[in-house]
């Protein structure tokens, strides 16, 4: 097959994240089976118009806003012929069924919902939410690859049938530890993600302020990059809570450095508005670090509640802090969770998940013959 992926970003985009990492794993696997794989995405500063990444042919045109129109032009006039198109949703899709004349497969990690309000001002958030309620009508009978059961349930509310959806988990390349690691002497909490409002770092900081009242020696590590203005805002929050000496911002860390921090920390905290899955939770689990998370789509799916971490019942910083303190103080439960984290992470396999995605593409093409 010749496969076209439509995704607003590619793996080298400075703002790429888990979705791009996961998509590349599937693309590489499809490529290894002898298929041609083209990835069309928006350009960015100093980006090449065309290059190869692990055998995947990358084309970049337009901006994040115009890439949707550029994609239609590319499909219709590039001269390339494709057998199947993977239309990846990030808030809005490419509406490829309107102009594509070969099978389309939707790939969606989360239904944006509240993310529109957190990440965009009025009236963009208002338009986005309205559009999200109607856009799935253009994908009647289109098969979907979906990252979590939570997203499948939300898609059902949008009119996407369960039999249209294939559950395909996201994995990581990090092997689990064979023995439990040595943790920091002081109880240490960690947050790792791109530093944007929807990821909930402000709520994590507030929760940590409450945690250190119960555990005065506690520390919080924040790993990840963000826009300068937002980082300044986060540091002002830390100053306002008078916990500057207890919160460390590491910025971007190379993979091994990031894993070392996860390995040394005691508990991973996450308070996102919503996630497609939560790869950082699996990464922490691979380092025997349980998580305490908000009860939202994606996070509730990647954490085995009571086994590999805790999914809190009420999404507030107070509840996040309370459960985190209880976990640190319960050494027997904590040790059980560490062991469960390692076995849970090992249960996921890229080989298995990429084979599932390949079968979705293959069946779509066969059904159209």
C-alpha positions as CSV (number, residue, x, y, z in Angstrom):
1,X,0.0,0.0,0.0
2,X,0.9,3.6,-0.4
3,X,-0.2,5.3,2.9
4,X,-0.8,9.1,3.4
5,X,-0.8,10.4,7.0
6,X,-2.4,13.8,7.6
7,X,-1.2,15.2,10.9
8,X,-0.8,18.9,11.9
9,X,2.7,18.3,13.2
10,X,5.6,15.9,12.4
11,X,8.2,14.4,14.8
12,X,10.7,17.2,14.2
13,X,8.2,20.0,14.9
14,X,9.4,21.9,18.1
15,X,5.8,21.5,19.5
16,X,5.4,17.8,18.6
17,X,4.4,15.6,21.5
18,X,3.2,12.1,22.3
19,X,0.8,11.9,19.4
20,X,3.6,12.5,16.9
21,X,5.9,10.0,18.7
22,X,3.1,7.3,18.6
23,X,2.2,8.0,15.0
24,X,5.8,7.6,14.0
25,X,6.0,4.2,15.6
26,X,3.1,3.0,13.5
27,X,4.4,4.6,10.4
28,X,7.8,2.9,10.8
29,X,6.2,-0.4,11.3
30,X,4.0,0.0,8.2
31,X,7.2,1.0,6.3
32,X,9.0,-2.1,7.4
33,X,6.2,-4.2,5.9
34,X,7.1,-2.8,2.5
35,X,4.5,0.0,2.3
36,X,5.2,3.5,1.2
37,X,4.4,6.0,3.9
38,X,4.0,9.8,3.3
39,X,3.4,12.2,6.3
40,X,1.9,15.6,5.4
41,X,2.1,18.3,8.1
42,X,2.5,22.0,8.7
43,X,5.8,23.7,8.3
44,X,7.7,25.5,11.1
45,X,10.7,27.9,11.4
46,X,13.8,26.6,9.5
47,X,12.0,23.4,8.5
48,X,12.8,21.5,5.3
49,X,10.0,21.2,2.8
50,X,10.7,17.5,2.4
51,X,12.8,15.0,4.2
52,X,12.9,11.4,5.4
53,X,12.5,10.3,9.0
54,X,13.1,6.5,9.6
55,X,12.1,5.8,6.0
56,X,8.9,7.9,6.3
57,X,8.6,10.7,3.6
58,X,7.8,14.0,5.3
59,X,6.2,16.9,3.4
60,X,5.6,20.2,5.1
61,X,3.4,23.0,3.8
62,X,1.7,26.0,5.3
63,X,1.0,26.8,9.0
64,X,-1.0,25.1,11.7
65,X,-4.0,27.0,10.5
66,X,-3.5,26.6,6.7
67,X,-2.2,23.1,6.6
68,X,-5.8,21.7,6.3
69,X,-6.3,23.5,3.0
70,X,-2.7,22.6,1.9
71,X,-3.4,18.9,2.6
72,X,-6.3,18.9,0.1
73,X,-4.2,20.6,-2.5
74,X,-1.4,18.1,-1.9
75,X,-3.6,15.1,-2.2
76,X,-5.3,16.3,-5.4
77,X,-2.4,17.8,-7.2
78,X,0.9,16.2,-6.0
79,X,0.7,13.5,-8.6
80,X,1.1,10.8,-6.0
81,X,-1.5,8.0,-5.7
82,X,-2.5,6.7,-2.3
83,X,-4.4,3.6,-1.3
84,X,-5.5,4.8,2.1
85,X,-5.4,8.1,4.1
86,X,-4.9,8.3,7.8
87,X,-6.7,11.5,9.0
88,X,-5.4,12.4,12.4
89,X,-7.6,14.5,14.7
90,X,-6.2,17.3,16.9
91,X,-9.2,19.3,17.9
92,X,-10.4,19.3,14.3
93,X,-9.6,16.8,11.5
94,X,-8.7,17.3,7.8
95,X,-12.3,16.5,6.6
96,X,-10.6,14.3,4.1
97,X,-13.7,12.3,3.1
98,X,-14.8,15.4,1.3
99,X,-12.1,15.1,-1.3
100,X,-10.3,11.8,-0.8
101,X,-11.5,9.0,-3.1
102,X,-9.7,6.1,-1.4
103,X,-10.5,4.7,2.1
104,X,-10.0,7.0,5.0
105,X,-9.1,5.9,8.5
106,X,-9.5,8.3,11.4
107,X,-6.9,8.4,14.1
108,X,-7.9,10.2,17.3
109,X,-6.4,10.3,20.8
110,X,-9.0,12.5,22.6
111,X,-12.1,14.4,21.9
112,X,-11.0,18.0,22.7
113,X,-14.1,19.2,24.7
114,X,-12.9,21.3,27.6
115,X,-9.5,21.7,26.0
116,X,-11.0,24.4,23.7
117,X,-11.8,26.6,26.7
118,X,-8.4,26.1,28.4
119,X,-6.2,26.6,25.3
120,X,-8.1,29.1,23.2
121,X,-9.8,32.5,23.7
122,X,-13.3,33.4,22.7
123,X,-14.6,33.1,20.0
124,X,-12.1,30.4,18.8
125,X,-13.1,28.1,21.7
126,X,-16.8,28.6,20.9
127,X,-16.3,27.8,17.2
128,X,-14.1,24.8,18.0
129,X,-16.7,23.3,20.3
130,X,-19.5,23.7,17.8
131,X,-17.4,22.3,15.0
132,X,-16.4,19.3,17.1
133,X,-20.1,18.4,17.6
134,X,-20.8,18.3,13.9
135,X,-17.6,17.2,12.3
136,X,-18.0,13.5,12.9
137,X,-21.0,13.5,10.5
138,X,-18.4,13.7,7.7
139,X,-16.9,10.4,9.0
140,X,-20.0,8.1,8.8
141,X,-18.8,4.5,8.5
142,X,-15.1,5.6,8.6
143,X,-13.1,3.3,10.8
144,X,-11.3,4.9,13.8
145,X,-8.1,4.0,15.6
146,X,-8.6,5.1,19.2
147,X,-6.1,5.2,22.1
148,X,-8.4,4.6,25.1
149,X,-11.8,3.4,26.2
150,X,-12.6,6.8,27.6
151,X,-12.2,8.3,24.1
152,X,-14.4,5.6,22.5
153,X,-17.2,6.4,25.0
154,X,-16.9,10.1,24.1
155,X,-17.0,9.3,20.4
156,X,-20.2,7.4,21.0
157,X,-21.7,10.7,22.3
158,X,-20.7,12.3,19.0
159,X,-22.4,9.6,16.9
160,X,-19.4,7.4,16.2
161,X,-20.5,3.7,16.6
162,X,-18.5,1.3,18.8
163,X,-18.0,-1.0,15.8
164,X,-16.2,1.8,13.9
165,X,-13.5,1.9,16.6
166,X,-10.4,-0.2,17.1
167,X,-8.7,0.2,20.5
168,X,-5.0,0.6,19.9
169,X,-2.9,1.3,22.9
170,X,0.1,3.7,23.0
171,X,3.4,2.2,24.2
172,X,6.9,3.3,25.0
173,X,10.3,2.1,24.0
174,X,11.7,2.1,27.6
175,X,12.3,-1.3,29.2
176,X,11.1,-1.7,32.7
177,X,13.6,-1.9,35.5
178,X,14.5,-5.4,36.8
179,X,14.9,-4.3,40.4
180,X,13.4,-1.5,42.4
181,X,15.5,1.7,42.3
182,X,16.8,3.8,45.1
183,X,14.7,6.9,45.6
184,X,15.6,10.4,46.9
185,X,16.0,10.6,50.6
186,X,13.3,13.3,50.8
187,X,9.8,12.5,49.4
188,X,10.0,13.8,45.9
189,X,7.1,14.4,43.5
190,X,7.5,14.9,39.7
191,X,5.6,16.4,36.8
192,X,6.8,15.8,33.3
193,X,5.1,17.3,30.2
194,X,5.0,20.2,27.8
195,X,4.2,23.2,30.0
196,X,0.9,24.4,28.7
197,X,-2.3,25.3,30.6
198,X,-4.2,22.1,29.6
199,X,-1.6,19.8,31.2
200,X,-2.6,21.0,34.7
201,X,0.8,22.1,36.0
202,X,-0.8,25.0,38.0
203,X,-3.0,22.5,39.8
204,X,0.0,20.3,40.5
205,X,1.9,23.3,42.0
206,X,-1.1,24.1,44.2
207,X,-1.4,20.5,45.3
208,X,2.3,20.4,46.2
209,X,1.9,23.5,48.3
210,X,-0.6,21.5,50.3
211,X,1.6,18.4,50.3
212,X,4.6,20.2,51.8
213,X,2.4,21.4,54.7
214,X,2.0,17.7,55.7
215,X,5.5,16.7,54.5
216,X,7.8,19.7,55.1
217,X,10.8,17.9,53.5
218,X,8.9,17.2,50.2
219,X,10.3,18.4,46.9
220,X,8.6,19.0,43.5
221,X,10.5,18.5,40.2
222,X,9.0,20.0,37.0
223,X,10.5,18.7,33.7
224,X,9.5,20.2,30.4
225,X,9.5,23.2,28.2
226,X,6.9,25.9,27.7
227,X,6.4,29.4,26.3
228,X,8.5,32.0,28.2
229,X,5.4,34.0,29.4
230,X,3.7,30.9,30.7
231,X,6.9,29.7,32.5
232,X,7.2,33.1,34.1
233,X,3.6,32.8,35.3
234,X,4.3,29.3,36.8
235,X,7.3,30.6,38.7
236,X,5.2,33.5,40.0
237,X,2.7,30.9,41.3
238,X,5.5,29.1,43.1
239,X,6.7,32.4,44.6
240,X,3.1,33.3,45.7
241,X,2.9,30.0,47.6
242,X,6.3,30.7,49.1
243,X,7.7,27.3,47.9
244,X,10.5,28.5,45.7
245,X,13.1,26.5,47.6
246,X,11.1,23.3,47.2
247,X,10.2,23.4,43.5
248,X,12.9,22.8,40.8
249,X,12.3,23.6,37.1
250,X,14.6,21.5,34.9
251,X,13.3,22.6,31.5
252,X,13.9,20.2,28.7
253,X,15.9,17.1,29.6
254,X,17.3,14.4,27.3
255,X,15.5,11.1,27.5
256,X,17.9,9.3,29.8
257,X,18.1,12.4,32.1
258,X,14.3,12.5,32.2
259,X,14.1,8.8,33.1
260,X,16.7,9.3,35.8
261,X,14.5,11.9,37.4
262,X,11.5,9.7,37.1
263,X,13.5,6.8,38.7
264,X,14.6,8.9,41.6
265,X,11.2,10.5,42.4
266,X,8.6,8.8,44.5
267,X,5.3,9.9,42.9
268,X,4.3,11.3,39.6
269,X,1.5,13.9,39.7
270,X,-0.7,14.8,36.8
271,X,-3.8,17.1,36.7
272,X,-4.4,17.4,33.0
273,X,-7.8,18.6,31.6
274,X,-7.7,15.5,29.4
275,X,-5.3,13.2,27.7
276,X,-5.5,10.7,24.9
277,X,-3.5,8.2,26.9
278,X,-0.7,9.6,29.0
279,X,2.7,8.2,27.8
280,X,4.5,9.9,30.7
281,X,2.6,7.8,33.1
282,X,3.9,4.6,31.5
283,X,7.4,6.1,31.5
284,X,7.1,6.7,35.2
285,X,5.8,3.2,35.7
286,X,8.8,1.8,33.9
287,X,10.9,3.4,36.5
288,X,8.8,2.0,39.4
289,X,7.2,5.4,40.1
290,X,3.4,5.2,40.8
291,X,1.2,8.1,39.8
292,X,-1.6,10.1,41.4
293,X,-3.8,11.6,38.7
294,X,-7.0,13.5,38.0
295,X,-10.0,11.4,37.0
296,X,-10.0,12.4,33.3
297,X,-10.0,10.6,30.0
298,X,-6.7,9.0,29.2
299,X,-5.2,9.3,32.7
300,X,-7.9,7.0,34.2
301,X,-7.1,4.6,31.4
302,X,-3.4,4.4,31.8
303,X,-3.4,4.2,35.6
304,X,-4.7,1.0,37.1
305,X,-6.5,2.6,40.1
306,X,-5.3,1.2,43.4
307,X,-2.6,-0.9,41.6
308,X,-0.2,1.2,39.7
309,X,-1.4,4.5,41.2
310,X,-4.4,6.4,42.3
311,X,-7.1,8.0,40.2
312,X,-8.6,10.6,42.5
313,X,-12.4,10.8,42.9
314,X,-12.8,14.6,43.0
315,X,-10.6,16.6,40.7
316,X,-9.2,19.3,43.0
317,X,-5.7,20.1,44.2
318,X,-6.8,19.3,47.7
319,X,-7.8,15.8,46.8
320,X,-4.6,15.3,44.7
321,X,-2.5,16.4,47.7
322,X,-4.4,14.2,50.1
323,X,-4.1,11.0,48.1
324,X,-0.4,11.7,47.3
325,X,0.4,12.1,51.0
326,X,-1.5,8.9,51.9
327,X,0.4,7.0,49.3
328,X,3.8,8.2,50.5
329,X,2.9,7.4,54.1
330,X,1.6,3.8,53.3
331,X,4.9,2.1,52.6
332,X,3.4,-1.4,52.2
333,X,0.9,-0.1,49.5
334,X,3.7,2.0,47.9
335,X,5.9,-1.1,47.5
336,X,3.1,-3.1,45.9
337,X,2.4,-0.3,43.5
338,X,6.0,-0.2,42.5
339,X,6.0,-3.9,41.6
340,X,2.7,-3.5,39.8
341,X,4.0,-0.5,37.8
342,X,6.8,-2.6,36.3
343,X,4.5,-5.5,35.2
344,X,1.9,-3.1,33.9
345,X,4.3,-1.3,31.6
346,X,5.7,-4.6,30.4
347,X,2.3,-5.7,29.2
348,X,2.3,-3.2,26.3
349,X,4.0,-4.1,23.0
350,X,4.6,-1.9,20.0
351,X,4.8,-5.0,17.9
352,X,1.2,-6.0,18.9
353,X,-0.3,-2.5,18.6
354,X,1.3,-1.6,15.3
355,X,0.1,-4.9,13.9
356,X,-3.5,-4.0,15.0
357,X,-3.2,-0.6,13.2
358,X,-1.9,-2.2,10.1
359,X,-4.8,-4.6,10.0
360,X,-7.2,-1.6,10.2
361,X,-5.6,-0.1,7.1
362,X,-5.5,-3.4,5.3
363,X,-9.2,-4.2,6.0
364,X,-10.2,-0.7,4.9
365,X,-8.5,-1.1,1.5
366,X,-9.8,-4.6,1.0
367,X,-13.4,-3.5,1.8
368,X,-13.1,-0.8,-0.9
369,X,-12.0,-3.3,-3.6
